Amino acid sequence: MSDTIDQTLWYKIRYTPLRDALRGRLTARLDLRRPLEETALPAEIKQVLRRVVKATRLWRLEQIEVLHELIAHFNDGIASGVSAGELIKTFGNERQAAQLIRRAKRRNRPLPWHALRFAGWSTTALFVLYCGYAAYFFAGRPSPRVNYVAVVNQAIENTPVEDRGWTFYRRALIGADYRDSVNFSFQRLNRLATEDRRKELTEFVSTHRAQIAWIREGATKSRLGWVTGAKGSGNDPELWPQQSQNPIDETGEPLSMATLPPLSGLSYLAMMLRADAIVAGQTGEGKGMLQDIYSTLDLARQAGEKGPLLLSLISMSISEMAMEDIEQALEHPTLIKKEDWLALSRRLSQPKVAADFFSFQPDRMFFDDMLQRAFTDDGSGNGRLTPVGVAFFFSDATYPDTRTRWWERAAQPVAGLIVPSRRKLKEEYTRVIDLAEANLKLALRNADWHRAQGPRSVGAFLINQMLPSFSSSHGAAERLLGHRDGVVTGIALELYRQEHGRYPESLNALVPEFIHEVPADRITGAPVHYRIAAGRPLLYSVGADRKDDGGRYTLNPQQAGYWNSNAEDAPKGDWVLFPTAN
């Protein structure tokens, strides 16, 4: 080795390949000067070699290999008697030579390197494409055309204020010092209904006599009369002093943020009616008790009429209270006349299937409003997802959060790549909602909710996230209808007993004078079961376990009506339809 190269320890460490160092050898063979110092080639050839090797831009070990090959090539030329100038001229263009050498060496590199190189270029290309698509995605803006809040309110606002039930319900809630938190619970009402606390319940009814009269008056109106939206009935400082207003931007108010009637408030109104009905029954006021029952049924109708699923469920809950009031009234059957019992029975018998409790139009409008506020609009019912739409579908918010972290913002275009178009989502939603509507027109035992779920896809996932649980609501409606069947048949049995001095041996004796037909067991489809127990009629379904236990109550009577599960896991006993109190 030439003495001009200082072989210090640092020099050896610097120019030793890692593989040699791991073997404990400091070879310093990565120094490109070393081979050139050791060869006897002319200086002008060394300069050419130095420039060509550097221009290859190869790995250091590859450059060393190239340098040794070129040194050997020029040594062979010098040994054959060719001059240095002639060899340089024959060698050709240095840049072209470096490029050819680079290509050859790179082709011989190991397969993992080629795979990583391909992955790197692919990633870069995808990143560039993603950046382009992101610019396209963030340029998208929704263009809402329909003010669905105004559509919902149109019929209500055309109704005079004095003809709206809410006008009177509001007075009752304010007069009862209601503040969106029920201070008179259903459990407390049941406790007060006992004999030892009758005085306390009577005092409550007496104190709220004016409010009960307002509720009765409101129930006579054709519609609830709740005006939705930020400037509607919910904007009432007398009822909700701390009520915060939903934000409204230039696109208008989304239907998803429109205020609904206070659900607990509606239940509170029904419980006040029920308290009055209990006291009326205890004091022998049949007319007042009947009026409370009708008012409760009318309140239920108003709450659920053309409303979203949540209000329909509240409506059914209020209807269930009315059924319990009627059961209690049957403890004092002579307080109500036969013709009034028959009229009430006809009123109760109007709903035939679960679909009679639900309106699908609000949910369709809600989805259409979501689409117009989440997607662009090409004028023909199609469009692509926008950044606002990501907030709708993935953030449970109507407007994008200005505090969104940069990486979350950068990932938003991914949603635009995977979420179907506006038209496809609309088609899938229409398919699912049509199937749900068809199912609710059937008895639950005949419905096919698995078909309504459809194939697994991103679009189906998003739709299922926004769709209310119609299948569980179907079960709730069937349980209400089952209880209703029991109450209507209980009325018929009592009227039969009043005329004949005894209960009939078969329900067929009630047809057609007292009931139109013998109701079916909603679990099996067979006629509902009937027998006399301890001198009283007992109506029941076989229950979730689908076994006839002779009308035996389960430990949890409500569970007996949840029959769309595995019969082996169902509670043992029957689903008693009348009387429901054990």
ROZASE-458733 format. One record per residue: x, y, z of N, C-alpha, C in turn. Coordinates in steps of 0.2 Angstrom, whole numbers, plus 5000, padded with zeros to 4 digits. Layout:
N
XYZXYZXYZ ...
END
This chain:
582
500449945000500050005000500450065000 500250114997500650184996500750215003 501350245004501450275010501050345011 500750365005500450425005499750425009 499550365010498950355014499050345021 498850385025498950375033498450325035 498750265038498250215040498150215047 497850265049497650275056497050225058 496950225065496350185067495750205064 495650275064495050305062494950295054 495550295051495450285043495250215042 495450165046495250095045494550085047 494350115052493550105054493150145049 493350195046492950235041492850195035 493350165032493350135026493250055026 493050035032492949955033492249945032 492049895027491349875027491049845033 490449855035490149835041490249755041 490149725036490249645036490949625038 491449665036492149655038492149665046 491849725048491949745055491649695059 491049665057490749615061491149555062 491549545057492049485058492649495061 492749555064493349575068493949595063 493749615057494349635052494249705050 494749745051494749815049495149815042 494749805037495149805030495249865026 494849915028494849985025494849975017 494449925015494449915007493949965004 493550005007493150055004493450115001 494050125002494450185000494550184993 494250224989494350224982495050244980 495350284984496050304982496550254982 496450204987496950154988497150114981 496650084978496750044971497150094966 496950154966497250204961497950214963 498150224969498750234972499250174970 498950114971499350054970499450034963 499050064958499150044951499650084948 499950064943500550094939500250134933 499550134932499350164926499450244926 499550274920499650344919499150384923 499350444925498950494929498350504925 498350514918497750534915497250484915 497450424915496950364915496650364922 497050374927496850374934496250424935 496350484932495850534932495250514929 495250484923494650454920494350404924 494750364927494350304931494050334937 494350384940494050424946493450454944 493350484939492750524937492250474935 492450424931491950374929491550334935 492050314940491750274945491350324950 491550384950491150434954490450444951 490450444944489850464940489350404940 489550344942489050284942488550294948 488750324953488350334959488050274962 488550224962488350154965488550154972 488350094975488550084982489350084982 489650094988490350094988490750034986 490449974989490749914987490649904979 490149924976490049914969490549954966 490650024968491150064965491850034965 492050004971492649964972492749914966 492249874966492249824961492349844954 491949904952492049934945492749964944 492949994950493650024949494149964948 494149914951494649854950494549824943 493949824940493749794934494049844928 493949914929494249964925495049964925 495349954931496049954931496349894928 495949834928496249774925496149784917 495649814915495449834908496049874905 496249934908496749974906497449944906 497549904912498249874912498349824906 497749794905497849744899497949784892 497649844892497849884886498549914886 498749934891499449964892499949904890 499849844893500249784892500249764885 499749774881499749764874500049814870 500349864873500649914869500249974866 499649984869499250034867499350094871 499350154868499550214872498950234877 499150274882498650294886498050344883 498350384878497850424875497350384870 497650334867497250294863496750254867 496950224873496450194877495850234880 496050294881495550344884495050354878 495350364872494950384866494450324865 494750264865494350204864493750194869 493950214875493450204881492850234879 492850294876492250334874492050384879 491350404878491150454883491050434890 491350474894491350444901490650444904 490250494903489550494906489150434903 489150414897488850354894489050294897 489750294898490050234901489850224908 489750274912489550274919488850244919 488450274915487750254915487650184913 488050154908487950084906488250044912 488750064915489050024921488450024927 488150084928487650084933487150034932 486850034926486249994924486449924925 487049904923487249834923487249814931 487549854935487649834942487049834945 486549884944485949884947485449824945 485549794939485149734937485449674941 486049674943486349614947486249624954 485949674956485749684964485249624966 485249614973484849554975484049574974 483649524974482949534973482549574978 482749564985482449614990482549684988 483149704985483249774983482749794978 482649754973482249764968481449774970 481349734975480649734978480549794982 481049814986480949884989480949944985 481349934979481349994974480650004971 480349944969479749944966479249974971 479249954977478849974983478850054984 479450074984479650144984479350184979 479450164973479150204967478350194967 478150144969477350134969477050174974 477450174980477150224986477250294984 477750314980477750384978477250404973 477150354969476650364964475950374967 475750324972475150324975475050394979 475650414982475550474986475450534982 475750534976475550594971474850584969 474650524967473950524965473450534971 473650514977473250534983473150604984 473750644983473750714984473350744979 473350724973472850744968472150734969 472050674972471350664974471150704980 471550714985471350754990471250824989 471550854984471350914982470650914978 470550864975469850854971469350844977 469550804982469050794987468850854991 469350894993469250954998468951004994 468951004987468651054983467851044983 467650984985466950964984466551004990 465951024988465551064993464751034992 464451024997463751004997463351064995 462751054991462351114989461651094991 461451104997460751084999460251124996 459651094993459151124989458551124993 458351074997457751075001457851085008 457351135011457351145018456851095021 457151045023456650985026456351005033 456651055036456351075043455751115041 455751155036455151195033454651145031 454851095027454351045025453951015031 454350995036454050965042453551015045 453751075045453351125049452751155045 452751145039452251175035451551165037 451351095038450651085039450551105046 451051105051450851125058450751205058 451251235054451151315055450551335051 450251295047449551315044448951305049 449151265054448651255059448651315065 448051345066448051395071448351375078 448651415081448951395088448451365093 447851395093447351365097447151295096 447251275090447051205088447651155088 448151175091448751135092448751105099 448851045100448851015107449451035111 450051055108450551075112450451145115 450051185113449851245116449551235123 449151185124448951165131449451125135 449751075131450251035135450851075138 450951135134451451175137451251215143 450651235143450351265149450351215155 450251155154450151095159450851085162 451351085157452051075160452351135164 452151195161452451255165452051255172 451451245172451051245178451251185183 451451135180451751075185452451085187 452751145185453451155186453851105183 453751095177454151045174454751075171 455351045172456051075169456451015166 456050985161456450935157456750875161 456550875167456750815171456150795176 455950735174455250715177455350705185 454950735189455050735196454450685199 454050665194453550615196453550555192 453950505194454150445190453550395190 453650355185453150295184453150255190 453750245193453850195199453450235205 453550295205453250335211452450325210 452250335204451550335203451250265205 451550215203451350145205451350135213 451850165216451850165224451250205227 451150265224450550305226449850275225 449850225220449250195218448950145223 449450125228449250075233448750105238 448450065242447850085246448150125252 448750115254448950145260449250215258 449350235252449550295250449050335245 448450315246447950345241447850415243 447850435249447850505251448350555247 448950525247449450565244449350575236 449150515233448950525226448350565225 447850565229447250605228447450685229 447950695233448150765234448550785228 448950745225449350765219448850785213 448350735212447850755207447450815209 447250825215446950885217447350955215 447950945217448451005216448551025209 448450965204448650975197447950975193 447450995196446750985192446751025186 447051085186447051135181447451105175 448051075177448551055172448250985169 447850945172447550885169447050915165 446650965166446150985162446451015155 447051045156447351075150447651015145 447850955149448050905145447450865141 446950865145446350835141446150885135 446150945136445950995131446450985125 447150975126447550965121447450905117 447250855121447150785118446550785113 446150835113445550835108445750865102 446350895101446650925095446850875090 446850895084446950845078447750825078 448150875080448850855080449250885086 449850855087450250885093450450955092 450650975086450751045085451451075087 451851025087452551045089452951065083 453151135083453551155078454351145079 454651105074455251085075455751145073 456451135075456951175072457151225078 457651265077457951305082457551365084 457051385079456651435081455951415082 455851345084455151315085454951315092 454651265093454351255100454851245105 455451215103455951205108456351265111 456251315107456551385109456051415114 456051385120455551415125455851425132 456051485133456451495139456051485146 455351485145454951465151455051395153 455051345148455151275149455851255150 456351285146457051265146457451335146 457551355152457951425152458651415150 458951355150459651345148459651315142 459151315138459151285131459651315127 460151275124460651305119460351295112 460551335108460351335101460851305097 460551265092460951225087461251275082 461851265080462151315075461851305068 461751365065461451365058461951405054 462251365049462651405044462351425038 462651435032462351465026461951415023 462051345024461651295021460951285024 460851315030460151305033460251255039 459651245042459651205048459551125045 460051085047459951015046459350985050 458950935046458450905050458650855055 459350835055459550795060459650835067 459750895066459850935073459150975075 458650965071458050995073457750965080 457451005084457250985091456650945090 456650885094456050845095455650865101 454950845101454650865107454950825113 454950855119455250825125454950755126 455350705126455050635126454850625134 455250645138455050635145454450685147 454450735144453850785145453150745143 453250715137452650685135452450625139 452950585142452750535147452450565153 452750625155452550655161451750675160 451550695155450850715153450450655154 450650595151450250535151450250515159 450750515163450750495169450250535174 450250605172449750645176449050625174 448850605168448250575166448150505169 448650465170448550405173448450415181 448750465184448650475191447850495192 447650535187446950555188446450495187 446650455182446250395180446150345187 446750335190446750295196446350325201 446350385202445950425208445250415205 445050425199444350425197444050355198 444450305197444250235198444150225205 444550245209444450235217443850275219 443750335216443150375219442550355215 442550315210441950295206441750345201 442150385199442050425193442150395186 441750355184441850325178441950365172 441550425172441550465166442250495165 442550515171443250545171443750495170 443650435172444150385171444150365163 443550365160443550355153443850415149 443750475151444050535148444750525148 445050505154445750505155446050455150 445750395149445950345145445950365138 445450395135445350425129445950485127 446050525132446550575132447250545131 447350495135448050455134448050425128 447550395125447650365118447750425113 447350485114447450535109448150565110 448450575116449150595116449650545113 449450485114449950435110449850445103 449250455100449150465093449550525090 449450575094449750645092450550635092 450850605097451550595098451850555092 451550505090451750455085451550475078 451050515077450850525070451350565066 451550525060452050555055452650585059 452850545064453450565067454050515066 454650535068455150485068455150425073 455550375072455450315076455450325083 455850375085455950385093455250405096 454950455092454250475094453750415094 453850375089453350315088453450275094 454050265097454150215103453850255109 453950315109453650355115452850345115 452650355108451850345107451650275110 452050225108451850155110451850145118 452350185121452450185128451850215131 451650265129451050305131450450255130 450350225124449850175123449850125128 450350095130450450045135450150075142 450250135144449950165150449250155149 448950175143448250175142447950105143 448350055141448149985142448049965149 448549985153448549975160447950015164 447850075161447250105164446650075163 446550045157445950005155445849945159 446449905160446449845165446249865172 446449925174446249945181445449965181 445249995175444550015174444149955174 444349895172443949835172443949805179 444249835184444149815191443549845193 443349895190442649935191442249935185 442049875182441749885175441149915175 440749915180440049945180440050025180 440650055181440750125181440650155173 440750105169440750125162440250085158 439850125154439250095151439450045145 439049995144439149945139439349975132 438950025130439150055123439750095123 439950125129440650155130441250105129 441050045133441549995132441649965125 441149955122441149935115441549985110 441350055111441650105107442450105109 442650095115443350095117443650035114 443349975114443649915111443749925103 443249965100443349975093443950025092 444050065096444550115095445250075096 445250035101445849995102446049955097 445549925093445649875088445849905082 445949965081446149995075446849975072 447349985076447949955074447949885072 448149855067448149785065448849755065 449349795062450049775062450549825065 451149805065451649855068451749915064 451649915057451749965053451250025054 450650005058450150055059450450105065 450950085068451250135073451850175071 452050165064452650195062452450235055 452850285054452850325048453550325045 453650305039454350295036454550365033 454050405032454250465028454750515032 454650515039455150555042455850535041 455950465041456650435041456850445034 456450435029456650445022456850525021 456550565024456750635023457350655027 457450625033458050625036458650605032 458550545029459150525025459250565019 458750585015458850635010459150695012 459050725018459350785020460050775022 460250715024460950695025461350695019 460950665014461350655007461450725004 460950765005461050835001461550875005 461650865012462150895016462850865016 462950805014463550765014463850755007 463450765002463750744995463650804991 464050804985463950854980463350834976 463150884972462550874968462650884961 462650834956462850844949462150864945 461650874949461050894945460550834943 460850774944460450714941460350664947 460450684953460350644959460950604961 461550624958462150594960462650644963 463250614965463750664968464250624972 464750654975465250624978465250644986 465550614990465650634997466050694998 465850735002466250795004466550795011 467050845013467250845019466750855025 466250885023465650895028465350825029 465250785023464950725023465350675028 466050685028466450645033466250655040 466050715042465850735048465150705050 464750705045464050675045464150595047 464550565043464450485043464950465048 465550495050466050465054466150505060 465950565061466050595067465450615072 464850585069464250605073464150675074 464350715069464250785070464050815063 463650875063463450895057463950945053 464450975057464951015054465550985056 466050995051466750975053467051015059 467350975063467751005069468351045067 468351115068468851155066469551135070 469451095075470051075079470251005077 470050975071470250915069471050915068 471350865070472050855070472250845062 472850865061473050865054473050795051 473250745054473250685052472550655051 472150675055471450655054471150695047 471350755047471050795041471350755034 472050735035472350715029472050645027 471750605032471450545031470750545028 470450605028469750615026469650595019 470150605014469950585007469850505006 470150465011470050395011469350375011 468950415015468250405015467950415009 468150465005467950484999468050424994 468550384995468750334990468350274992 468150254998467750195000467050205000 466750265001466050275002465750274995 465250244994464850244987464650304985 464450314979464150374977463450394980 463250454979462550474982462050434979 462050414973461550374970461450304973 462050274973462150204976461850204983 462050254987461850254994461050264994 460850304990460050314990459750254988 459950214983459650154980459650104986 460250094989460350044995459850065000 459850125002459350145008458650135006 458450145000457750134998457650064998 458050024996457949944996457849925003 458249945008458249925015457549955018 457450015017456850045020456250015017 456249995011455649965008455549895011 456049855012456049795015455749795022 456049845026455849865033455049875033 454849915028454149935028453749875027 453949835022453549775021453549725027 454149715030454149675036453649695042 453649765043453249785048452449775047 452349765040451649745039451449675040 451949635042451849565044451849555051 451649495053451749475060452449465061 452749475067453449465068453649395066 453249345067453449275066453549265059 453249305054453349295047453849345044 454049385048454549435045455249405044 455649435039456249415038456749475038 456949485044457449545045458149535043 458349465042459049455039459049475032 458549475028458549495021458649575021 458349605026458349675026459049705027 459449665030460149685031460549695025 460449645020460749655014461449625014 461849635008462549615008463049665012 463549635014464049675018464449725013 464449785015464749835011464849895015 465249945012465350005016464650045016 464350045010463650075010463150045015 463149985015462649955020462849965027 463549975028463749985035463450055037 463550105032463350175034462650175035 462250145030461550145031461350115037 461550065039461350025046461550075052 462050115051462250155056461750215057 461450235052460950285052460250265053 460050205051459450175051459250165058 458650175060458350155067458250085067 458250055073458249985074457449965073 457249955066456549935065456449865068 456949815068456849745070456649745077 457049785081456849785088456149825090 456049875086455449915086454849865084 454949825079454449775077454249735083 454749715087454549675093454149715098 454349775099454049815104453249825102 453149835095452549845093452049785094 452449725092452049665093451849655100 452249665105452149665112451549705114 451549765111450949815113450349785110 450349755104449749725100449549665104 450049625107449849575111449449595117 449749645120449349665126448649695124 448649735119448049765117447549705115 447749655112447249595111446949565117 447449565122447249545129446749585132 446849655132446349705135445749705131 445749705124445049705120444649645122 445049585122444649525124444449525131 444849555136444649565143443949605143 443949655139443349695139442749655137 442849615131442249575129442049525134 442549495137442349445142441949475148 442149535150441749565155441049585153 440949605147440349625144439849555144 440249505142439849435141439649415148 440049425153439849405160439349445163 439349515161438749555163438049535161 438149505154437449485151437249415153 437749375154437649305155437749275162 438049315166438149305173438749255174 439149245169439749195169440149215163 440749185164441249195158441149135153 441249145147441049095142441549035142 441448975140441848925140442348925135 442248965129442648975124442649045121 443149075119443249135116442749145110 442649085106442149095101441449125102 441249115109440649135111440549215111 441149245110441249325110441149355103 441149305098441149325091440449325088 440149365085440449435083440149495087 439749475093439449535096439949575100 440449545103440949585107441649595104 441849545100442449555096442349525089 442749555085442649535078442949465077 443449445080443749375079444149365085 444249295086444749275092445449295090 445749335094446449355092446949295092 447449305087447949255087448549265092 448749205094449449205097449949235093 450249295095450749325090451349285089 451449235093452049195093451949135088 451449105089451349045085450849055079 450349105080449849115075449249075076 449249025081448648995083448249035087 447549015089447149065093447449075100 447349135103447649145109447349095114 447749085119447449035124447049065130 446549025132446049055137445849005142 445849025148445548975153445349015159 444948985163444649025170445148995175 445449045179445849035184445649065191 445449035196445149065202444549105201 444149085196443549125195443649185190 444249195188444449255183444649225177 444549265171444849245165445549255164 445849215161446649215160446749205152 447049255149447249255142447949255141 448249215137448949205137449249175130 449849195129450149165123450649115126 450949075122451349015124452049045126 452149115124452849145127453449125122 453949155124454549145121454849075120 454649035125454948965125454448925121 453848955118453448915114453148855117 453048855124452748795127452148825131 451648785131451048805135451148775142 451148825146451248815153450648825157 450048835154449448845157449248915159 449648965157449549035159450049055165 450549015166450949025172451449085170 451449135175451749195174452549185175 452949215171453649215172453849265177 454549255179454749295184454849365182 454949375175454949445172454449435166 453849465167453349455162453549485155 453849535155454049575149454549525145 454949485148455349445144455049395140 454449375143454049315139453849335132 453849405131453649425125454149435120 454849425122455349435117455549365114 455149345109455149285106455549275100 455849325098456249325092457049305094 457049255099457749235101457649155101 458249125103458249055104457749035109 457248985108456748965112457048935118 457648905118457948865123458248915128 458448975126458649025131458149065134 457449065132456949105134456749085141 456449135144456149125151455649075151 455549025156455048975156454449005159 453848995156453249015158452849045151 452349075152451949105147451949175147 451749205141451649275140450949295142 450749315148450049325150449849395147 449349395143449049455140448549495144 448149455148447649485152447449435158 447449455164447749525166448449515167 448749575166449549575166449849575173 449449605178449649605184449649535188 450149515190450149445193449849445200 
END
